[in-house]
């Protein structure tokens, strides 16, 4: 099986207004440094996984500022919403060109699954019985390829700041 090279970005929290800071950080400048660092490595990867909280407030303007950065990566970018994203506005604002919003990507010898765990207005995430059942069926269909499952909310407690917004129906989470 050929190696699959991926870059993951998450929690960019890009804002609608130029120069606006989030937790005393300029998200646009930080994202620029992350992209420059990734490009200085073994570029290009097979894809970029953009796994949520890509913008700070779900605004169309923030997505408009983000889109040229993601398209400029010139590789497939799989965008998945997080609790600060707007799951309806995000695909309308970002999709097209190299940016994709697909639940499954068969990549070489891999299957990469993208699970939307967002709940509008909530920090924590949730899959629920329907999505978990669909995941079980997807995993059961083909068992010879490795699977990478991508989601924004951590499915287990990590002992870090990310524990404030876990996957509520994940292991070790109560909710």
DAVENCOR-V249031 format. One record per residue. N is the residue number from 1. RES is the residue in one letter. PHI is phi in degrees with one decimal (none if undefined). NEAR is the number of other ideal C-beta (glycine too) atoms within 10 Angstrom. Layout:
# DAVENCOR-V249031
{{N;RES;PHI;NEAR} {N;RES;PHI;NEAR}}
This chain:
# DAVENCOR-V249031
{{1;X;none;8} {2;X;-72.8;9} {3;X;-66.3;7} {4;X;-115.2;15} {5;X;-106.6;13} {6;X;-127.6;16} {7;X;-119.4;22} {8;X;-112.7;13} {9;X;-123.4;20} {10;X;-155.3;17} {11;X;56.9;16} {12;X;-68.6;24} {13;X;52.1;23} {14;X;-63.1;25} {15;X;-105.6;21} {16;X;-73.4;16} {17;X;-102.7;10} {18;X;-60.6;8} {19;X;84.6;8} {20;X;-68.2;15} {21;X;-105.1;13} {22;X;-123.9;17} {23;X;50.9;7} {24;X;63.1;5} {25;X;-125.1;10} {26;X;-85.7;16} {27;X;-61.4;23} {28;X;-66.6;19} {29;X;-64.2;11} {30;X;-64.2;15} {31;X;-60.9;19} {32;X;-59.8;12} {33;X;-67.7;10} {34;X;-62.6;15} {35;X;-63.3;18} {36;X;-61.8;9} {37;X;-63.3;10} {38;X;-63.1;17} {39;X;-66.7;13} {40;X;-75.7;8} {41;X;-89.3;9} {42;X;-83.4;9} {43;X;-97.6;13} {44;X;-91.5;14} {45;X;-79.3;18} {46;X;-71.7;17} {47;X;-167.3;21} {48;X;-112.7;23} {49;X;-102.4;21} {50;X;-101.7;29} {51;X;-103.7;20} {52;X;101.5;27} {53;X;50.9;23} {54;X;-69.3;30} {55;X;-124.2;29} {56;X;-84.7;19} {57;X;-137.4;15} {58;X;70.2;22} {59;X;-78.3;17} {60;X;-60.4;14} {61;X;-64.0;14} {62;X;-63.8;28} {63;X;-65.1;23} {64;X;-63.0;14} {65;X;-74.3;19} {66;X;-77.9;24} {67;X;-52.6;18} {68;X;-62.7;9} {69;X;-67.2;18} {70;X;-67.6;23} {71;X;-63.4;14} {72;X;-65.6;10} {73;X;-69.5;21} {74;X;60.1;12} {75;X;-137.7;15} {76;X;-58.7;18} {77;X;-120.4;23} {78;X;-100.3;22} {79;X;-101.7;26} {80;X;-126.8;25} {81;X;-76.3;26} {82;X;-120.7;27} {83;X;-67.8;20} {84;X;-94.6;22} {85;X;-86.0;27} {86;X;-104.9;19} {87;X;-60.2;17} {88;X;-87.4;11} {89;X;-74.1;16} {90;X;-58.9;27} {91;X;-66.1;17} {92;X;-64.3;12} {93;X;-85.0;23} {94;X;-104.9;23} {95;X;-59.1;13} {96;X;114.9;12} {97;X;64.4;13} {98;X;-90.5;15} {99;X;-94.2;21} {100;X;-126.3;17} {101;X;-133.8;19} {102;X;-119.5;14} {103;X;-78.4;15} {104;X;-146.3;11} {105;X;-129.8;18} {106;X;-80.7;10} {107;X;-117.7;17} {108;X;58.7;12} {109;X;-88.8;12} {110;X;-112.1;16} {111;X;-120.5;18} {112;X;-111.9;22} {113;X;-106.6;17} {114;X;-117.1;21} {115;X;-111.6;20} {116;X;-83.4;19} {117;X;-107.3;26} {118;X;-73.6;25} {119;X;-127.4;15} {120;X;-51.9;9} {121;X;81.4;6} {122;X;-119.0;12} {123;X;-79.9;14} {124;X;-77.0;18} {125;X;-110.9;27} {126;X;-157.7;17} {127;X;-100.2;20} {128;X;82.6;12} {129;X;-61.0;8} {130;X;-64.2;8} {131;X;-68.9;15} {132;X;-65.0;12} {133;X;-63.9;11} {134;X;-63.0;15} {135;X;-63.3;16} {136;X;-57.4;10} {137;X;-65.2;9} {138;X;-63.4;15} {139;X;-66.4;13} {140;X;-76.1;8} {141;X;-64.0;8} {142;X;-147.9;10} {143;X;-106.9;8} {144;X;-91.3;5} {145;X;-100.7;12} {146;X;-66.7;11} {147;X;-123.8;14} {148;X;-112.6;14} {149;X;-107.2;13} {150;X;-110.0;18} {151;X;-154.3;20} {152;X;-82.7;26} {153;X;-82.5;25} {154;X;-69.3;18} {155;X;-78.5;18} {156;X;-133.3;12} {157;X;-64.4;14} {158;X;-107.4;11} {159;X;70.6;7} {160;X;-136.3;8} {161;X;-62.0;7} {162;X;-72.2;14} {163;X;-69.1;13} {164;X;-73.1;8} {165;X;-135.3;19} {166;X;-80.6;24} {167;X;-79.1;21} {168;X;-61.1;18} {169;X;-104.3;19} {170;X;-91.7;19} {171;X;-64.5;9} {172;X;78.8;12} {173;X;-108.7;18} {174;X;-110.8;7} {175;X;168.9;11}}
